[in-house]
Amino acid sequence: MILTPSKKIIRPNSSFRTLDDLRRRKQIRPSDAALRLQATIAVSERGRCLGKETFPCRSFNATWMRIMKLLMLSAEANLNQSGGTELQAMGLVSEDNLYVISTTPSYFDWIGPVIGVGTTAQTPNDTRMEKQMTHGSAAPNASVLTGTTHASQSTTSAVYDNGGKSFANDQYNHYFIEITSGALSGQERIILDTYDSTPDYVVVASTSIGNVAGHFASEPDGVTYKIKTYGMMTHGSVGITEPEDDGDLTSTMTITRTFANGCGETLEVTEFGLKIRMASDIPSGYMYAYPLVVRDVRETAVSIANGQELTLTYTFACEA
């Protein structure tokens, strides 16, 4: 069997069922009619579908509700973004600045559908993926590199090494940097860019891509760090369908992304999420944030062998 999840095989005959199908089969009750979200995961190889499964999402988090408040009341609220730090008093500049970009470049693993290998159950207070898989083709590695941050030149958005690491340009893009000592010990961020410079440094937030709100809360000076990856897949662009009324019981729209495994190893995917973009006017100035609004953890891991693809589709449905 090519598709071998850790605890349960997702068989090709586990075909997608729409909410209309489920309702006709009396698998959902009329009292359940509501705004619903479900996820479909499909595994394929060379264009051939190996398996597909749909599950209900239980995972809209508190950040989602805060954003709904911002939209409905034109109010401000503290909003935890996907980096884990808290942005204060965020109010939307306009409704046009809240979206999932339908033409998201593949390397934008901080927006749109995302996946990971975390196993801790989702909670309403989740603000980030536990162990996100990022864009690229590297296999999981718990400690690619260790070092100590420079004692005087760090900022909240760039972490400087103490010298001698000789980072090649773009060498560790989309890896994670984790602080391993001091007050920020245990905190980590996705590396957006690395530079071959003196002293060497990695960027975790950059004005070149719109002030990504993923910086550290304070400067990580004079502390130890490690660079690591939870595994990478090549991220495809994000596809979004227009809301569609099928003339029956539901009106739906979908958000879809495909991830390709080229790391040379089989990857076990358990964590599924959705990040959105919002541009906000905060006391310190204009900033883009990329909050996590959906996160689900599956007990059944999906094994993606080297050369296979995983497609994640979120279906938003409003039932009559």
VMD Tcl script that draws the C-alpha trace (Angstrom):
set ca {
  {0.00 0.00 0.00}
  {1.59 3.25 -1.10}
  {-0.44 5.45 1.22}
  {0.29 4.35 4.78}
  {-0.75 6.77 7.54}
  {0.56 6.04 11.00}
  {-2.64 4.69 12.55}
  {-5.21 4.32 9.80}
  {-5.08 3.93 6.05}
  {-6.94 6.55 4.07}
  {-8.34 4.45 1.27}
  {-9.20 5.74 -2.21}
  {-12.85 4.79 -1.66}
  {-13.05 7.32 1.20}
  {-14.45 9.73 -1.37}
  {-15.44 13.32 -0.77}
  {-19.01 13.84 0.41}
  {-20.62 17.25 0.23}
  {-22.74 18.63 3.03}
  {-25.77 18.02 0.81}
  {-24.81 14.34 0.54}
  {-24.39 14.02 4.28}
  {-27.72 15.67 4.93}
  {-29.55 13.41 2.47}
  {-27.96 10.39 4.15}
  {-29.15 11.80 7.51}
  {-25.57 11.98 8.78}
  {-26.19 15.53 9.90}
  {-29.39 16.75 11.53}
  {-31.47 19.76 10.44}
  {-30.58 21.35 13.78}
  {-26.93 21.28 12.72}
  {-27.55 23.73 9.86}
  {-25.04 26.55 10.22}
  {-21.93 28.14 8.83}
  {-19.58 25.19 8.59}
  {-15.99 24.48 7.62}
  {-14.63 21.18 6.41}
  {-11.23 20.13 5.09}
  {-10.46 17.64 2.34}
  {-7.01 16.06 2.10}
  {-6.04 14.19 -1.04}
  {-2.80 12.37 -1.80}
  {-1.62 11.86 -5.36}
  {1.39 10.66 -7.31}
  {2.06 11.57 -10.95}
  {-1.50 12.85 -11.26}
  {-3.11 9.66 -9.90}
  {-5.23 10.01 -6.76}
  {-4.12 7.56 -4.07}
  {-6.61 8.55 -1.40}
  {-8.98 11.26 -0.25}
  {-10.69 12.05 3.02}
  {-12.93 14.83 4.30}
  {-13.28 15.83 7.94}
  {-15.16 18.59 9.78}
  {-13.00 21.38 11.19}
  {-13.44 22.18 14.87}
  {-10.88 24.84 14.83}
  {-11.88 28.47 14.33}
  {-9.82 30.12 17.04}
  {-10.14 33.20 19.22}
  {-8.15 35.23 16.69}
  {-10.88 34.54 14.11}
  {-13.48 35.92 16.52}
  {-11.40 39.02 17.23}
  {-11.13 39.66 13.50}
  {-14.91 39.29 13.14}
  {-15.25 41.93 15.84}
  {-12.89 44.23 13.97}
  {-14.92 43.81 10.80}
  {-18.37 44.16 12.33}
  {-17.74 46.94 14.81}
  {-14.84 48.76 13.17}
  {-13.20 48.39 16.56}
  {-9.71 47.67 17.83}
  {-8.60 44.58 19.72}
  {-5.40 42.88 20.81}
  {-4.60 40.26 18.22}
  {-2.14 37.40 18.55}
  {-0.48 36.78 15.20}
  {1.11 33.59 13.91}
  {4.59 34.44 15.19}
  {3.31 34.17 18.74}
  {3.83 37.75 19.91}
  {0.93 40.02 20.68}
  {0.21 43.04 18.54}
  {-1.51 45.78 20.48}
  {-4.75 47.56 19.60}
  {-4.89 46.42 15.98}
  {-7.60 48.01 13.86}
  {-8.08 47.27 10.18}
  {-7.06 50.07 7.83}
  {-9.90 48.94 5.55}
  {-11.76 45.75 4.74}
  {-9.65 45.47 1.58}
  {-6.65 44.66 3.75}
  {-8.01 41.37 5.11}
  {-7.67 38.45 2.73}
  {-5.99 35.27 1.57}
  {-4.13 36.16 -1.60}
  {-5.41 34.01 -4.46}
  {-2.14 34.39 -6.36}
  {0.12 33.75 -3.36}
  {3.66 32.90 -4.56}
  {4.72 29.40 -3.64}
  {7.35 30.53 -1.15}
  {4.76 32.45 0.93}
  {4.37 29.79 3.61}
  {3.13 32.42 6.06}
  {-0.22 32.89 4.27}
  {-2.91 30.52 2.99}
  {-3.38 26.81 3.78}
  {-0.44 25.40 5.78}
  {0.50 21.97 7.12}
  {2.67 20.58 9.90}
  {3.71 17.64 12.03}
  {2.48 18.88 15.42}
  {0.46 16.48 17.55}
  {-0.89 18.69 20.35}
  {-4.67 19.01 20.05}
  {-6.01 22.32 18.79}
  {-7.44 24.87 21.22}
  {-9.32 28.16 20.73}
  {-6.23 30.03 21.95}
  {-3.83 28.70 19.29}
  {-1.92 31.51 17.58}
  {0.59 29.46 15.57}
  {1.17 26.01 14.10}
  {2.98 23.76 16.54}
  {5.46 22.33 14.02}
  {4.86 23.89 10.63}
  {6.30 22.43 7.45}
  {7.73 25.23 5.34}
  {8.48 25.81 1.66}
  {11.41 23.87 0.23}
  {12.78 20.36 -0.04}
  {14.69 19.71 3.19}
  {14.00 16.70 5.40}
  {13.28 17.18 9.13}
  {16.38 18.12 11.11}
  {16.16 19.07 14.79}
  {19.40 21.04 14.81}
  {20.97 22.10 11.52}
  {23.17 24.71 13.16}
  {23.76 26.16 16.63}
  {25.34 29.43 17.65}
  {25.29 32.48 19.89}
  {23.72 35.79 18.97}
  {25.80 38.92 18.72}
  {25.84 40.96 21.91}
  {25.22 44.39 20.41}
  {23.72 44.29 16.93}
  {20.56 42.21 17.20}
  {17.11 43.66 16.55}
  {13.63 42.23 17.01}
  {13.49 41.35 13.30}
  {17.06 40.21 12.58}
  {19.20 37.80 14.60}
  {22.95 38.28 14.28}
  {25.46 35.49 14.82}
  {28.56 36.07 16.93}
  {30.71 35.54 13.83}
  {32.21 32.76 11.80}
  {29.08 30.94 10.64}
  {29.44 32.22 7.08}
  {25.78 31.91 6.11}
  {25.46 31.50 2.37}
  {22.89 33.78 0.76}
  {19.40 32.22 1.17}
  {20.97 29.16 2.83}
  {18.41 28.82 5.62}
  {15.35 30.51 4.17}
  {12.17 28.91 5.52}
  {13.99 27.09 8.30}
  {13.13 27.93 11.92}
  {15.40 29.76 14.32}
  {14.78 28.88 17.97}
  {16.21 30.81 20.90}
  {17.57 28.26 23.38}
  {18.58 30.41 26.35}
  {17.55 33.59 28.12}
  {14.11 35.13 28.50}
  {13.06 34.14 24.96}
  {14.14 30.51 25.32}
  {11.84 28.20 23.37}
  {10.50 30.89 21.03}
  {11.00 30.31 17.32}
  {10.30 32.11 14.03}
  {10.38 31.21 10.36}
  {13.53 32.57 8.70}
  {12.51 34.71 5.75}
  {15.97 35.55 4.48}
  {19.66 35.00 5.22}
  {22.58 37.12 4.09}
  {26.27 36.45 3.63}
  {27.52 39.46 5.56}
  {29.62 40.49 8.53}
  {28.34 39.76 11.07}
  {26.09 37.07 9.60}
  {22.40 37.43 10.31}
  {19.02 35.93 9.57}
  {15.87 37.96 8.98}
  {12.60 36.91 10.64}
  {10.68 40.04 9.58}
  {11.40 42.17 6.57}
  {10.20 45.45 5.12}
  {10.83 43.99 1.66}
  {7.70 41.85 1.99}
  {5.56 44.30 3.89}
  {6.66 44.30 7.52}
  {5.74 40.71 8.24}
  {4.59 40.67 11.86}
  {6.72 37.79 13.03}
  {9.49 39.53 14.89}
  {10.55 38.76 18.46}
  {9.08 40.73 21.33}
  {12.57 41.87 22.38}
  {16.10 41.75 21.01}
  {17.66 38.27 21.36}
  {21.13 39.54 22.30}
  {23.88 37.36 23.73}
  {21.85 34.13 23.82}
  {22.19 30.74 22.18}
  {20.11 29.64 19.23}
  {19.62 26.75 16.84}
  {18.38 26.56 13.27}
  {16.15 23.60 12.43}
  {13.36 22.36 10.18}
  {10.29 20.24 10.78}
  {10.47 19.17 7.14}
  {9.65 21.00 3.94}
  {7.32 20.60 1.00}
  {7.16 22.73 -2.11}
  {4.16 25.00 -1.60}
  {1.89 25.64 -4.57}
  {-0.09 28.82 -5.14}
  {-3.41 29.33 -3.37}
  {-6.63 28.84 -5.34}
  {-9.92 30.37 -4.23}
  {-13.35 29.76 -5.76}
  {-16.13 32.31 -5.81}
  {-19.01 31.62 -3.39}
  {-21.38 29.27 -5.19}
  {-25.03 28.44 -4.52}
  {-25.71 24.95 -5.83}
  {-29.47 25.55 -5.83}
  {-30.02 22.99 -3.13}
  {-29.04 23.22 0.51}
  {-25.67 24.92 0.69}
  {-23.68 27.86 -0.58}
  {-19.95 27.13 -0.66}
  {-16.51 28.52 -1.42}
  {-13.15 26.75 -1.32}
  {-9.51 27.58 -0.61}
  {-7.00 25.06 -1.98}
  {-3.25 24.48 -1.98}
  {-1.05 21.57 -3.09}
  {2.19 20.58 -1.33}
  {4.82 18.42 -3.06}
  {7.30 16.25 -1.18}
  {10.76 16.29 -2.72}
  {12.88 15.96 0.42}
  {13.85 12.31 -0.18}
  {11.99 10.99 2.87}
  {8.42 10.10 3.79}
  {6.76 12.89 5.78}
  {3.96 12.31 8.30}
  {1.47 15.19 8.18}
  {-0.87 15.63 11.15}
  {-1.46 19.38 11.40}
  {-3.58 21.53 9.09}
  {-4.17 25.28 9.27}
  {-5.12 28.48 7.48}
  {-3.37 31.85 7.74}
  {-4.73 35.11 6.40}
  {-3.25 38.54 5.74}
  {-4.42 41.71 7.44}
  {-3.00 45.18 7.18}
  {-3.46 47.14 10.36}
  {-2.94 50.58 11.75}
  {-1.19 50.17 15.09}
  {0.28 52.80 17.41}
  {3.80 52.24 16.08}
  {2.77 52.50 12.44}
  {1.37 50.55 9.50}
  {2.02 46.81 9.56}
  {0.94 43.58 7.89}
  {0.10 40.63 10.12}
  {-0.49 37.01 9.12}
  {-2.62 35.49 11.88}
  {-3.52 31.82 12.11}
  {-7.32 31.53 12.13}
  {-7.83 27.77 11.66}
  {-5.88 24.84 13.09}
  {-6.81 21.15 13.23}
  {-4.76 18.18 14.40}
  {-5.59 14.72 13.08}
  {-4.96 11.59 15.13}
  {-4.48 9.84 11.80}
  {-1.20 10.94 10.24}
  {-1.06 11.10 6.46}
  {2.15 9.63 5.06}
  {3.45 11.51 2.01}
  {6.23 9.57 0.31}
  {8.97 11.32 -1.65}
  {7.52 12.30 -5.02}
  {3.93 12.44 -3.79}
  {1.67 15.45 -3.34}
  {-0.86 16.45 -0.70}
  {-3.73 18.77 -1.61}
  {-5.54 20.57 1.21}
  {-8.93 22.11 0.44}
  {-10.99 24.14 2.90}
  {-14.70 24.32 2.08}
  {-16.70 27.07 3.73}
  {-20.43 26.24 3.59}
  {-23.57 28.08 4.66}
  {-26.48 25.66 5.01}
  {-30.08 26.63 4.39}
}
mol new
graphics top color blue
foreach p $ca { graphics top sphere $p radius 0.5 }
foreach p [lrange $ca 0 end-1] q [lrange $ca 1 end] { graphics top cylinder $p $q radius 0.2 }
display resetview
